[in-house]
Amino acid sequence: MTIQRICCIGAGYVGGPTMAVIADRCPQVRVQVVDINQARIDAWNDADLGKLPVYEPGLDSVVERARGRNLHFSTDVEASIAAADMVFISVNTPTKTKGLGAGQASDLRWVEACARTVAKAAKGHTIVVEKSTLPVRTAAAIQTILEAASEGEDQPTFSVLSNPEFLAEGTAIRDLETPDRVLIGGDDPAAVEALAEIYANWVPQQQILRTNLWSSELSKLTANAFLAQRISSINSIAAFCEASGADVREVARAIGTDSRIGLKFLNAGPGFGGSCFQKDILNLVYLCRHFGLPEVADYWESVVALNTWQQHRIARLVVQKLFGTVTGKRLAILGFAFKADTNDTRESPAIRICRDLLEEGAQLAIHDPKVTAQQIARDLQQEAAPQPDALSGTGSWAEAGSVEDAVTGADAVLVLTEWHHYKVLNWMALAALMRKPAWLFDARAVINPEQVRAAGLTLWRVGDGEG
């Protein structure tokens, strides 16, 4: 079974970069990325590569090489499915906000809609690949929908595979080009090998893992749960370090040299964000309760609870340090994306911290090199506004065009995203623009403490017992 045409439904953070790399590495395969969002498709097709809808280092070069050759972006969903040998489903699976499982279970309405569209439009035999992160046994629902379309003579037939993504935003292209592993789950050996052959164009065979469908689906949830667990664990120790006089970076270095633990994901900070960690853990919690494992559910739920606590703790700490009130005070927020090298703000720690400070009446000046003011407004559920009367008690925020604009007149600076630019700022010059006494709250521990203190700023650094 040789794959000549691929269709990917969903042109977002996963579908776009993944298909771009497949097209780049497999010039013999025609790759069509489809989405019903016309504006998103227009952005992927824009001659200005700086306007791609996803910011990811290296993505523009990959798209430039493949687009128009064997990589195409379109809103013609059904025709693209009909022409494809293999269809990837790469649509959003957010946490449900209402109904059964609200707050924990995944909302699968778009996955089901994709399956029904594939069932309607496919011709001949089509391999359907789950690329979205899905609950265990979602493939059974997809198979049921597709099988209903296979009844009768001359009807399409289908094989369903699970091929979860293991991408870190900011390094997604590197993760795709040199992956730790590629995981393919399925019960049809021919379909599994057809997909494996695609990846084998650039991935060594020993790194292409084959499992059954359910193990593949669960592996994605488990990987994210384990990584998030490490972040919550080190943040719990960071709080203890601040209380006891220890330094969390020294503790992390000491335990990270243990080969059984390792150094990765031991950087204390404002907590995890992004589209996957919280969503996937809550999904795992829901599934554990569904299968009668409440103790296991409680354990994983505590990872999310501590992450939320860490963000509220940082906001409370800012208020406490600034004489018990931030009402009317200007606070410079450096970074709104959930991590550096991405414009993604989903579940960003900055959202909860900023909301808490707005509730306290703060006047926020927010700077981020890649996040738009429109996105910040959506996340904070509050439009940007001029600063009201300082003692009105009403919190407001405004976009700052530069770091200098953000800190001018500010009582404090909060570093919430570890953008490289923030690591090399001239704090002597910036401190002169601030109102005294001035604070720097480094929630990412990326600023040079000696330079900050030499500039006359009072420093709090996450996990630092001297703060």
N, C-alpha and C positions, 0 to 999 in steps of 0.2 A: 504494500500500500504506500504509494509515493504521493506526498502532498505537493501540489502545484499552486493552489490558491488558498489563502487564509483570509478570513474575515474576522475582525474583532469588533464586538459591540461594546462601545464605551471608549471615549477619547479623553479620559481623565488622567490622573497622576500615575495609574498603573498601565492602562491600555496604551496610551500614547508612547511613553518611553519604551515599553516592552516590545511593541510592534516595530518601533523604529530600529531597535537593535536587531530584531529578527530579520527585518528587511535588509539591514546593512550587512549582516553576516551570511544571509542566504539570498544572493542576487537572483538565483534561479526561481525563487518563490514570489508570486505576486501577493502583496499584503495590502488589504483594504481595511481602513479603520473607519467605522461608521458611528454616528451619534445623531440624535434628533435635535441637538442644540446647534442651530445654524451658526450662531456667533462663535462657538467653540471651534467648529470645523473651519470657519473663515480664518480664525486665528492660526490654526495649524497650517493653512494654505497661504498665509500672508508671506509676501516676498521678504519682508523684514523679519529676520529670524529672532530679533529681540522682542517680538510680539507674540511668541509662542505662548499658549495659555498655561503651560507648566514651566516654571523656572527650575532647571536642574543643570548643574555644571556639566558641560560636555554634550548636552542634548542637542544644541543647535548644530554642532558639527555633524552628528549622526544623521539628523534630519536633512541637512544640506546634501549629504552624500546620496541618500536613498530616495528622497522625495522626488516624484516625477519619473523616476526610473522604475522602481518596483514597490514604492510606498505611496499610497494614495489615501486621501481623507475625503469623506463624502457623507451626505445625509440620506443617500439612497440605500436604506437598510435592507429591504426585501430583495432587491436585485443583487446586492452584494452577497447575501446569504445564499441565494439560489446558485450563484457562480462558484461558491466556495467548497473545497474538500473538507475544510476544518474551520469551525466557528468557535472563537473564544468569547466567553461571557465575562466582561470586565466592567460591571456597573456597580454603583454604590450600594452598600448594604448597611445603612445606619441602624442605630439602636431604635427600637420602636418607642414612640412617645405616648401611645395610648393603646388601649385594648389589652388582650392577653399577652403577658410578658413585658408590658410597658416598663421601660427603664433598664431592661436587661436583654431581652431577646432581639435578634436581628430582624429588621424589616426586609422581607424578601419579595416585596411586591414587584420590584424592577427585575429581579432574577426570574420570577415566574412569567412576567410579561415577555422577557427575552425568549424564554423557552417556548412560549406559545407562538411568538413570531417566527422562530426557527422552524417549529413544527409546520407552520403554514407555508413558509417560503422555500424550504430546502428541496433540493432535487437529488435523486440518487442516494448514495450512502454518504452521510456526513458525520464526522467526528465532532462532538460538542465538548468543549473544554471549559471547566469551571476555573476561572482565574480570580474571580472575586473571593474574598474570604467569607466562607459559609459555615453554618452549623453542621455538625456531623449528621450524615444521612440526608443532606439536601439533595444529593445526586439521585436518591430514590424518587423524590418528587419530580425532578427534571426528567428522569427516565419514564415515569408514568405519563407525563404530558406528551413526551415524544412518541412513546409507544402507541398512544391513542391515534396519532397521525399516521402510523405505519400499517394500520389495518386495511386489508384489501390489496388487490393486485396493483402493480405499478406505483405503489406508494413509496415515499422515501423511507430509508432505514437509518438508524442512528447507533453510535457508540458514545458513551459518556465517560469522560476522564476528569480527574481532579489534578490541577497543576498550580498549586498555590504560589503566590509571589513572596519572596523574602527580600524585600527592598527597604533600604533605609533612605529616607528622603535626604537629599544633599549628596548622597553617594550612589544614587540609583543606577546611573550609567555604569559605573565601576562594578556595582553588584551584579548587573546584568551581563557585563562582558567577562568578568572573572568571578563567577558565583562560587560560594562554598559548596553548594549542591543544587541540583535541580530535582524536584520531587514530582513524580508522575504516579498517580493512583488510578487503577482501572482493572476491570475484569475481562476486557477484550485484549488479548496479547498482541494482536495485529495492530490495533489502534494505539496501544501503549508504545510499541516500537516505531510506529509512524511519527509520533510526536518526539520520541527519543532521537530519531534520525534528524529532525530539525535542529535540536540543540547540539547534536554531535558535530555540527558544522564548526563549532568553536569550543564546546565544553568537553573535557575528557570523559570517556565512558564511565570511569570509576566514580565520577561525581554526579552521574545521572542515576538517581535512586528510584526503584520501582516498588510500589506497595499496593495494597488493595485500596479501594475508594475511601473507606471509612478512616483508615490510618492516615491517609494523605490529608483529608479534611481536618482531622484532629491535630495533626502535627503542626499546622499553621497556628491554631489557637494556642497550643502548648508552647511553641517557641516564643510567641509574644507574651504569654503569661510569665514564663521564666525570666525573660529580659526585664519586664516591668517589675517583677518581684525584686530583682537586684537593685533597681532604682529606688523603690520604696524602702528596701532594707538599708541602703547606704544613707538615705535621707533621714531615717529614724536615728541612725548613729550620729549623723551630723547635728541633729538637735541635742543629743546627749553630749556631744563634744562641746557645743556652745555652753551648756550648763556646767560642765565639769572642768573646762580648761584645756581639753585635748584639742588636737587639730585633725579634722576628718581626712585631710589629704595624707597626713602621715599614717593614720590608721589604714587608709585604703592601700597605700603603698606596702605597708607591712603585711596585710592579709593577701594582697594581690600577688605577692611573690610565691605564695603557696600554689603549686601547679594544679591542685584540685579546685582552686577558686579562680585564679587568673585576674588580670587587671581590667578587663573590659566591663563597661557599665558600672563602674565604681566611682563615677564623678558625682558628687553631691550637687544639688541644684534645686530649682523650684518645682521639680516633679516632671513626670512624663506627659507628653502631649501627642498630637498627631491623630491620624484617622484610625489607627489600629489598636493600640495597647488597651485603652479603657474599653472600647467597644468589644474587643475579643475576649477580654477577661469577664466582662459582664455577661457575654454570651455563654462562656464556659460556666459561670455561676448558675445561669438559668438552666442549662442542660444538666448540670449536676443535681439540681433540685428536682428536675423533671424525672431523672432516673433514680430518685430516692437516695441521694447522697448529700444530706444537708450539711454535715460536718465539712465535707470537701468544699461545698459551695461557700460556707462561712469563711474558710481559710482564704480562698481566692478573693472573696469580696473585701477582705481586710486589706489587701494590696491596694485596691482602688481607694478605700477609705483613708488610708494613710497618705496617699498621693494628694487627695483633696485637702486633708488636714495641713499638709506642708504648705500649700498655697495660701490657705487662710492664715496660717501661722506667720508667713512672711508679711502679709498685709497688716496683721495686728502688730507685728514688731515695728514696722515703719511708723505706725500711729504712736506707739509707746515711746519710741526714741525721739519723736518730734514733739516732745512735751505733752503727750497725751491727746493731741488733736492735729488733724491735717486740714481742718475746715479753712477754706480760703487760701491754702498754701499751694504754691506751684511746685509740682513734682515732675521732673523730666523722666520719661520712660524710654529707655534705649532698648529697642527690640520688641516686636510683637509676634513675629513668627514663632512657631513652637520649637524651632531649632534653626541654626545657621544654614545658609545655602539652600533655602527653600522659601517660597512665598506662601506656603501652606500654614494656615492658622487654626486648623481644626483641633479642638481641645487644647489649645495653647495655654500654658500656665499663665501667660500674661492676661488672658481674658478674666479669669477669676480674681487675680490680684488687682487688676484695674477696676473691676466692678466693685470689689470691697472698698477700694479707696474712693471711688466716686460716691458710694453710699455714705462715706465719712465726710463728704463735702470737699474733696480735693479738686484742684484744678490741674489736669494732666496735660502735658505737652508730649506727644507720642511721636517717636522717630523710628522708622524701620526702612532699610534701603530697598526692600522689595514688596512690602505689603501696602496696598492702596488705602486711602482714607475711606473709600466706600466699603472695603472689606472690614476695616476696624469698626465702622458704624454698625454693620450687620452683626458683628460679634459682640459688641458692647450693648446692642439694642438701644442705641442712643446716638443721635446725630451730633456731629461736631458743632460747637457753639462758642461765641465769644465769651470771655471770662465774665461771670456776673459779679455783682458786688462781693468783695472778699469775705464778708461776714454773713452772707445770705444763707449759708449752709447748703447751698445747691452745688453738687459736683458737676463739673463739665470737663470736656476734653477738646483738644485741637491738634491737628497734624503739625508737626514741626518739619520744615524743609531741610534742616541740618541739625547736627548735634549742638552746634553753637546756639542756634535758635531755641532749641529745647531747653538748654540749661540756663539761658539768660534770665536772671531774676528768680531762679529756682531755689527752694530751700533744700532740696535733695534730688539725687539722681538714683534711679533704679536700673540696674543692668539685668535685663530679663531674657535676652537672647545672645548667644555667644558669637555674634558676628566678628570676623577678624578685625574689621575696622575699629571696633570698640576696644580691642586689646592694645592698640598703639596710640590712643588719644593723648594729647598734651594736657595733662590735668592741671599743671601750673597755670596755663592760659585759661582753661575752662573754669577753674575755681574763682578766678578774678571776675567772672560774669555772674556768679551766684550770690544770693543773699546770705549773710552770715548770721549765726553759725550754720555751716552747710554740711550735709551728710552725703555719703555715697554708700548705697546698699548694693553690694555685688552678689547677686543671687546665683551667678554662674562661676564665681571664683576665677575670673579671667583677667582681672585688673592687677597691675603691679602695686602691692600694698605700700611699698616704700615711696613710690612716686606720689601716691594719693595723700599719704600723711605729710610728705614734704610740701605739698600744695596747701596744707592747712585744713584739709577736709577730715571729718570724722568718718571712719570706715567701719562698716559691718560687712563681714564676709561669711557666707554660708559655711557652717561647720567649724568656724574659728572660735576657739574658747577665749580668745583675747578681745573679741568684738564687743 
